[in-house]
Amino acid sequence: MSSLIVRALKIIQTEKYEVFSFFLEAKDILQIADISRVQRDKEGKLVGLQRNEVKQHVNEITKYLDTDNVLFPNAITLAINEEIHFTKIRGPKIDSDRYSTAGTLEIPIMDNGFKPAWIVDGQQRALALSKCNKPKLPIPITAFVAKDLEVQREQFIRINKTKPLPKGLIDELLPTVTSILPADLSTRLIPSRITEVLNFEPKSPFYGLIKKTSTEDDERFSPIITHNSIIDILKTSIRNYTGCLYPYVDPDGHDTDYESMLSILYIYWGAVKKVFPEAWAIPPAQSRLMHGVGMHAMGGLMDLIMRNINPKDIKSEHRIVKELEKIKPFCHWTEGRWEEIDLEWNELQNISAHKRILARHIIKVYDDINRKSF
């Protein structure tokens, strides 16, 4: 085992966390830090936290770094383990500086290839720096000591939530974080947790069908439904007092009844799968039911139907199937034309106008049929 020793400042922001500020040569960053791609292990457990490499972005940064007189003040943020060793430099402290301590930071480099740090922010920059023609370019580094992956993920979400980061990746990481989140993220937490179960629970009608960053290259899954399509259905039902999931949500998040919400979703969407087998689990280009516009419309119908059905009733699935069969003759998910809204089946797009038109049409058809039956 060898070590990389650098001059550093140690900052104590809180009693719980240590933060270090130092410089590394461009070539040394990936020598001590790994890029942890978000993916699933054999048991389906989420591991890692980073999105995939954006080659065009990396190439653009590399091209800039290869020019003359480069200015690169952007710090790379690392989560680093406790195996580092900081040695304070002797000498008087500056009275006005109450927070930082100067010293040397010793970072171990293992012979087995294990790296003591993970990149939390700056993976594209780190990749570009490893490829540029300036291997000795000094790069500012901010590192915090993190004992567990949850802390790393929490910081990753907070740092990247204001950047053009895929919402699907943030939603996938949210269920693994237990600390207090910003308001805009906390509203996505419950839908994210539910979506996680819907996609990875074998008894779910959505099992393996929801697109996730962690399963993009996983041969075990054949995802076809966009992550945001499911999130939007859940958010609408949870936030609207007429939504079928609304009664089960605790605004403070402490007593939210996930079990009941999942029961409703399993039963309803299981019935949708049974009533429309020819349109289920095939790509959106071949079935608009699997498209965002179809998911939105059937999500709206879910709130209407499930308000009057007890998911714990053993006859509930049979009742839902009967309700959905009422509208089946009027649906054109894989062929035909929606005459009442003047659109061919494959003309429907995942845009606000089409989502609104189709949702209203399906609910109107359902209501008209029920009125005539009285």
C-alpha positions as CSV (number, residue, x, y, z in Angstrom):
1,M,0.0,0.0,0.0
2,S,1.2,3.5,-0.9
3,S,-0.1,6.9,0.1
4,L,-0.8,10.3,-1.5
5,I,0.1,13.2,0.8
6,V,-1.2,16.7,0.2
7,R,-1.4,20.0,2.0
8,A,-4.9,20.5,3.2
9,L,-7.3,22.6,5.3
10,K,-9.5,20.7,7.8
11,I,-12.8,22.3,8.5
12,I,-15.2,21.2,11.2
13,Q,-18.7,22.4,10.0
14,T,-20.5,20.3,12.7
15,E,-19.3,17.8,15.3
16,K,-20.5,15.0,13.1
17,Y,-18.7,15.8,9.8
18,E,-15.2,16.7,8.8
19,V,-14.5,18.6,5.6
20,F,-11.2,18.9,3.8
21,S,-10.1,21.4,1.1
22,F,-7.0,20.6,-1.0
23,F,-5.6,20.4,-4.5
24,L,-4.8,17.2,-6.6
25,E,-3.1,16.9,-9.9
26,A,-5.5,16.0,-12.7
27,K,-4.0,12.5,-13.1
28,D,-4.4,11.7,-9.4
29,I,-8.2,12.3,-9.0
30,L,-9.3,8.9,-10.4
31,Q,-6.3,7.2,-8.7
32,I,-8.0,7.8,-5.3
33,A,-11.7,8.3,-6.3
34,D,-14.2,6.0,-8.0
35,I,-17.3,6.8,-10.0
36,S,-20.1,4.8,-8.5
37,R,-22.6,4.1,-11.3
38,V,-26.2,3.7,-10.1
39,Q,-27.3,0.1,-10.7
40,R,-28.9,-2.9,-9.1
41,D,-27.2,-5.9,-7.5
42,K,-28.4,-9.5,-8.0
43,E,-31.0,-9.1,-5.2
44,G,-32.3,-5.9,-6.9
45,K,-30.8,-3.6,-4.2
46,L,-29.8,-0.1,-5.3
47,V,-26.1,0.4,-5.3
48,G,-24.1,3.5,-6.4
49,L,-25.3,7.0,-7.1
50,Q,-24.0,8.4,-10.3
51,R,-25.6,8.8,-13.7
52,N,-23.9,7.3,-16.8
53,E,-21.1,9.1,-18.6
54,V,-22.2,11.9,-21.0
55,K,-19.5,11.5,-23.6
56,Q,-20.2,14.7,-25.5
57,H,-20.0,16.7,-22.3
58,V,-16.7,15.0,-21.3
59,N,-15.3,15.7,-24.8
60,E,-16.2,19.3,-24.6
61,I,-14.5,19.7,-21.2
62,T,-11.4,17.9,-22.4
63,K,-11.2,20.1,-25.5
64,Y,-11.2,23.2,-23.3
65,L,-8.6,21.7,-20.9
66,D,-6.3,21.1,-23.8
67,T,-6.2,24.8,-24.7
68,D,-3.6,27.2,-23.4
69,N,-4.0,29.3,-20.2
70,V,-6.7,27.1,-18.7
71,L,-8.7,28.4,-15.7
72,F,-10.4,25.6,-13.9
73,P,-11.6,26.8,-10.4
74,N,-14.5,24.3,-10.2
75,A,-14.0,22.1,-7.2
76,I,-14.7,18.3,-7.4
77,T,-16.6,17.0,-4.4
78,L,-15.5,13.7,-2.9
79,A,-17.0,11.5,-0.2
80,I,-13.9,9.9,1.5
81,N,-13.7,7.1,4.0
82,E,-12.2,7.2,7.5
83,E,-8.9,5.5,6.5
84,I,-7.4,8.9,5.7
85,H,-5.0,10.5,8.2
86,F,-4.7,14.2,8.9
87,T,-1.7,15.7,10.6
88,K,-1.9,19.2,12.0
89,I,1.0,21.6,11.2
90,R,2.6,23.1,14.2
91,G,2.5,26.8,14.6
92,P,0.3,29.6,15.8
93,K,-3.3,29.9,14.5
94,I,-4.7,33.1,13.0
95,D,-7.1,34.6,15.5
96,S,-9.7,35.5,12.8
97,D,-9.7,31.9,11.5
98,R,-11.7,29.9,14.0
99,Y,-12.9,27.1,11.6
100,S,-9.9,25.7,9.7
101,T,-6.7,23.9,10.6
102,A,-3.8,23.6,8.3
103,G,-2.0,20.3,7.9
104,T,-1.2,17.4,5.6
105,L,-3.7,14.8,4.5
106,E,-2.5,11.3,3.9
107,I,-4.8,9.3,1.5
108,P,-4.1,5.6,1.2
109,I,-3.8,3.9,-2.2
110,M,-4.5,0.2,-1.9
111,D,-2.7,-2.4,-3.9
112,N,-5.9,-4.3,-4.6
113,G,-7.4,-1.4,-6.5
114,F,-9.8,-0.3,-3.8
115,K,-10.2,3.5,-3.8
116,P,-10.9,5.4,-0.6
117,A,-13.1,8.1,-2.1
118,W,-16.2,8.4,-4.3
119,I,-17.0,11.3,-6.6
120,V,-20.2,13.0,-5.4
121,D,-20.1,15.9,-7.8
122,G,-17.9,16.3,-10.8
123,Q,-17.7,12.9,-12.5
124,Q,-17.8,14.3,-16.0
125,R,-15.1,16.8,-15.1
126,A,-13.0,14.1,-13.5
127,L,-13.2,11.9,-16.6
128,A,-12.2,14.9,-18.8
129,L,-9.3,15.7,-16.5
130,S,-8.1,12.1,-16.8
131,K,-8.0,12.4,-20.6
132,C,-6.6,15.9,-21.0
133,N,-3.0,16.8,-22.0
134,K,-2.3,18.5,-18.7
135,P,-1.9,15.6,-16.2
136,K,-0.2,17.9,-13.6
137,L,-2.9,20.6,-13.7
138,P,-3.8,21.4,-10.0
139,I,-7.5,20.9,-9.3
140,P,-9.4,22.1,-6.2
141,I,-11.0,19.3,-4.2
142,T,-13.6,19.4,-1.4
143,A,-13.9,16.2,0.5
144,F,-16.1,15.1,3.4
145,V,-15.7,12.0,5.5
146,A,-18.8,9.8,5.0
147,K,-19.2,6.5,6.9
148,D,-22.1,5.2,4.9
149,L,-23.6,5.4,1.4
150,E,-26.7,7.2,2.6
151,V,-24.8,10.3,3.5
152,Q,-23.1,10.2,0.1
153,R,-26.5,9.9,-1.7
154,E,-28.0,12.6,0.4
155,Q,-25.2,15.1,-0.6
156,F,-25.4,13.9,-4.2
157,I,-29.1,14.8,-4.4
158,R,-28.7,18.1,-2.6
159,I,-25.8,19.2,-4.8
160,N,-27.4,18.1,-8.1
161,K,-31.1,18.9,-7.6
162,T,-30.7,22.3,-9.2
163,K,-28.6,21.0,-12.2
164,P,-30.0,19.4,-15.3
165,L,-29.9,15.9,-13.6
166,P,-32.5,13.4,-14.8
167,K,-35.5,13.5,-12.4
168,G,-35.7,9.7,-12.6
169,L,-32.2,9.3,-11.1
170,I,-33.1,11.7,-8.2
171,D,-36.4,9.8,-7.7
172,E,-34.6,6.5,-7.6
173,L,-32.2,7.7,-5.0
174,L,-34.7,9.4,-2.7
175,P,-36.1,6.3,-1.0
176,T,-32.6,5.5,0.2
177,V,-32.3,8.8,2.1
178,T,-33.9,9.2,5.6
179,S,-32.8,12.8,6.5
180,I,-34.9,15.9,6.2
181,L,-35.2,16.9,2.6
182,P,-35.9,20.3,0.9
183,A,-39.7,20.8,0.3
184,D,-39.5,20.3,-3.5
185,L,-37.8,16.9,-2.9
186,S,-39.9,15.8,0.0
187,T,-43.1,16.0,-2.2
188,R,-41.5,13.4,-4.5
189,L,-40.4,11.0,-1.7
190,I,-43.7,9.1,-1.3
191,P,-44.3,8.6,-5.0
192,S,-40.6,7.6,-5.4
193,R,-40.9,4.9,-2.7
194,I,-44.1,3.5,-4.2
195,T,-42.6,3.4,-7.7
196,E,-39.6,1.6,-6.3
197,V,-41.8,-1.2,-5.0
198,L,-44.0,-1.3,-8.1
199,N,-41.0,-1.9,-10.3
200,F,-39.1,-4.4,-8.2
201,E,-41.8,-6.4,-6.4
202,P,-42.5,-9.6,-8.5
203,K,-46.3,-9.6,-7.6
204,S,-46.7,-6.0,-9.0
205,P,-48.3,-5.7,-12.5
206,F,-45.5,-3.2,-13.2
207,Y,-42.7,-5.6,-12.3
208,G,-39.7,-4.7,-14.4
209,L,-41.7,-2.4,-16.7
210,I,-40.7,1.0,-15.3
211,K,-37.6,2.7,-16.8
212,K,-34.9,3.2,-14.1
213,T,-31.4,4.6,-14.4
214,S,-30.1,1.7,-12.4
215,T,-31.5,-0.9,-14.8
216,E,-30.7,0.6,-18.2
217,D,-28.1,-2.1,-18.9
218,D,-29.7,-4.8,-16.8
219,E,-30.8,-7.8,-18.9
220,R,-33.2,-9.0,-16.2
221,F,-35.6,-6.2,-16.9
222,S,-37.4,-5.0,-20.1
223,P,-38.6,-1.5,-19.1
224,I,-41.0,0.4,-21.4
225,I,-42.9,2.8,-19.1
226,T,-41.2,6.1,-18.3
227,H,-40.5,6.7,-14.7
228,N,-42.2,10.1,-14.7
229,S,-45.4,8.7,-16.1
230,I,-45.9,6.6,-12.9
231,I,-44.6,9.4,-10.6
232,D,-47.2,11.8,-12.1
233,I,-50.1,9.4,-11.6
234,L,-49.1,8.9,-8.0
235,K,-48.5,12.6,-7.3
236,T,-51.9,13.5,-8.7
237,S,-53.8,10.9,-6.6
238,I,-51.8,11.7,-3.5
239,R,-52.2,15.5,-3.6
240,N,-55.8,15.8,-4.8
241,Y,-58.4,15.2,-2.0
242,T,-60.6,13.3,-4.5
243,G,-57.7,11.0,-5.3
244,C,-58.0,7.4,-4.2
245,L,-54.6,7.5,-2.5
246,Y,-55.1,10.8,-0.7
247,P,-56.7,9.3,2.5
248,Y,-53.7,7.1,3.1
249,V,-51.0,9.9,3.2
250,D,-49.8,11.6,6.3
251,P,-48.8,15.2,5.5
252,D,-45.9,14.8,8.0
253,G,-44.8,11.6,6.4
254,H,-44.7,9.6,9.7
255,D,-47.9,7.5,9.4
256,T,-48.3,7.2,5.6
257,D,-50.1,3.9,4.9
258,Y,-47.9,2.4,2.1
259,E,-49.4,-1.0,2.4
260,S,-53.0,0.2,1.6
261,M,-51.8,2.4,-1.3
262,L,-49.9,-0.5,-2.8
263,S,-52.9,-2.8,-2.4
264,I,-55.0,-0.3,-4.4
265,L,-52.4,0.0,-7.1
266,Y,-51.8,-3.7,-7.4
267,I,-55.5,-4.5,-7.7
268,Y,-56.4,-1.7,-10.1
269,W,-53.5,-2.0,-12.5
270,G,-53.7,-5.8,-12.3
271,A,-57.3,-5.4,-13.5
272,V,-56.1,-3.1,-16.3
273,K,-53.6,-5.7,-17.3
274,K,-56.3,-8.4,-17.3
275,V,-58.9,-6.3,-19.3
276,F,-56.3,-5.0,-21.9
277,P,-53.9,-8.0,-22.3
278,E,-53.2,-7.1,-25.9
279,A,-52.0,-3.6,-25.0
280,W,-50.1,-4.5,-21.8
281,A,-46.3,-4.8,-21.5
282,I,-45.5,-3.8,-25.1
283,P,-43.6,-0.7,-26.2
284,P,-45.5,2.6,-26.3
285,A,-45.0,2.8,-30.1
286,Q,-47.2,-0.3,-30.3
287,S,-49.5,0.5,-27.4
288,R,-50.6,3.9,-26.2
289,L,-51.8,2.3,-23.0
290,M,-48.1,2.0,-22.1
291,H,-47.5,5.5,-23.2
292,G,-47.5,8.5,-20.9
293,V,-50.8,9.7,-22.3
294,G,-52.5,6.3,-21.7
295,M,-51.0,6.0,-18.2
296,H,-52.3,9.4,-17.3
297,A,-55.8,8.7,-18.6
298,M,-56.1,5.4,-16.8
299,G,-54.7,6.9,-13.7
300,G,-57.5,9.5,-13.7
301,L,-60.0,6.6,-14.0
302,M,-58.3,4.8,-11.1
303,D,-59.2,7.7,-8.8
304,L,-62.8,7.6,-9.9
305,I,-63.3,3.8,-9.7
306,M,-61.2,3.1,-6.6
307,R,-63.0,5.7,-4.4
308,N,-65.9,3.3,-4.1
309,I,-64.0,0.0,-3.7
310,N,-62.4,-1.5,-0.6
311,P,-59.1,-3.1,-1.7
312,K,-59.3,-5.6,1.2
313,D,-62.5,-7.0,-0.2
314,I,-61.8,-10.4,-1.8
315,K,-64.3,-9.5,-4.6
316,S,-62.6,-6.2,-5.3
317,E,-60.6,-7.3,-8.3
318,H,-63.7,-8.9,-9.9
319,R,-65.6,-5.6,-9.4
320,I,-62.8,-3.5,-11.0
321,V,-62.6,-5.8,-14.0
322,K,-66.3,-5.4,-14.5
323,E,-66.0,-1.6,-14.3
324,L,-63.1,-1.5,-16.8
325,E,-64.9,-3.8,-19.2
326,K,-67.5,-1.1,-19.6
327,I,-65.0,1.2,-21.4
328,K,-63.1,-1.5,-23.3
329,P,-65.1,-1.3,-26.5
330,F,-64.4,2.5,-26.6
331,C,-60.6,2.2,-26.2
332,H,-58.2,2.1,-29.1
333,W,-54.7,1.5,-27.6
334,T,-53.1,-0.5,-30.4
335,E,-55.3,0.2,-33.4
336,G,-58.3,2.1,-34.7
337,R,-59.4,5.6,-34.1
338,W,-60.7,7.6,-31.2
339,E,-63.6,9.1,-33.1
340,E,-64.9,11.3,-30.3
341,I,-61.6,13.1,-30.0
342,D,-60.7,12.9,-33.7
343,L,-57.3,11.1,-33.3
344,E,-55.9,7.9,-34.7
345,W,-54.6,5.6,-31.9
346,N,-51.0,6.3,-32.7
347,E,-51.5,10.1,-33.1
348,L,-51.8,10.5,-29.3
349,Q,-48.7,12.1,-27.8
350,N,-47.4,12.6,-24.3
351,I,-48.3,16.3,-24.3
352,S,-50.6,18.2,-22.0
353,A,-53.3,18.8,-24.5
354,H,-53.6,15.1,-25.5
355,K,-53.3,13.9,-21.9
356,R,-56.1,16.2,-20.9
357,I,-58.4,15.3,-23.8
358,L,-58.0,11.6,-23.5
359,A,-58.4,11.6,-19.7
360,R,-61.6,13.6,-20.0
361,H,-62.9,11.4,-22.8
362,I,-62.4,8.1,-20.9
363,I,-64.0,9.5,-17.7
364,K,-66.9,10.9,-19.7
365,V,-67.5,7.5,-21.4
366,Y,-67.4,5.8,-18.0
367,D,-69.8,8.3,-16.5
368,D,-72.2,8.1,-19.4
369,I,-72.4,4.3,-19.3
370,N,-73.1,4.4,-15.5
371,R,-75.8,7.0,-15.9
372,K,-77.6,4.9,-18.6
373,S,-77.5,1.8,-16.3
374,F,-79.6,3.5,-13.7
